[in-house]
């Protein structure tokens, strides 16, 4: 999402843009992860969501999704449920509408040359072969900062015991109408199932949230972000979990899995060092900055291995700001950051990593790139 927003923003202002996507479709976690809820759009608390925190491209995306969905309040936060297929369509239209934007699917950057802090030649690999590219500005929207890492940028990475758990989502259909309490029932039933050894321990941190329609919803399975988790056949395990739940909850008797994530998706990776490092205190105290680029209000939602999820909130009705310095890779003259890999602490990332904020970060990185070129 950060990469798309950055690419579209720069292309609209006359720049020639190449968007390199490592998978076979655009959208990253938002589409391939079957996440199903756009988070980070609004302030917390209150009876209604109010105005969007960030306008621009993220607003265009939200308005398109609102044609078939509506904002939902879960606890203190507001989310916008969406169909992954619908979101993919919206993003494809956004990209295809820009004549200056070229998308390279199944692509990767295999090497980067750097001279005195300036990114020089990139070696690109895709289905059609390899080629070289010399960009005026490079935006790292890889999520895990892999591009910056290739370039030799400094970074922080949480140790295995603190690295946030990764997520895998199964989108459900055929849920009985009026199943409003499943978000509470499912974790309870899963805990009892683990206690009786009816289901595996790794389902312990699974949560449920409703979808766009009354008979749709999402099961999100969270696992430690390690090699053992990636080796699990998660589509098969999701089927087994639903079978167990259907035997315990009448609301799920006729439910089935419509689609799943393409793989297990990380919540946290490398955090690249930038001109400023956003902290937990910045988030919790709603701090503002003179070079503010993006507003955020999503809680610090930390998925800790062995402990599950915890939430710490900015003040109700308020927001914090992410300064532009967080988007500038330290020591580089023509490389910017967008999305999960911006310069933040482990705790602050737990708020800034959500889709709505990442899209806004991408647009601001794209606009900054335009300034650097002009």
ABEGO torsion letter per residue (X at the ends): XAAAAAAAAAAAAGBBBBBBBABABBGEAAAAAGAGBBBGABBBEEABAEBBABBEAAAAAAAAAAAABBBBBBEABBBBBBBAAAAAAAAAAAAAABAABBBBBGBBBABBBBBGGBBBBBBBBBAAEBBBBBBABBBBAAGAGAAAAAAGBBBBBBBAAABBBBBBBBBBBGBBBGBAAAAAAAAAAAAAAAAAGABBAAAAABBBBBBABAABBBBBBBBBBBAAAAABBAAAAAAAAAAAAAAABAAAAABBBABBBABBBBABBBBBBBABBBBAAAAAAGBBBAABABBBABBBBBBBBGAEBBBBBBBBGBBBBBBAAAABBBGBAABBBBEAABBBBAAAAAAAABAAAAAAAAAAAAAAAAAAAX
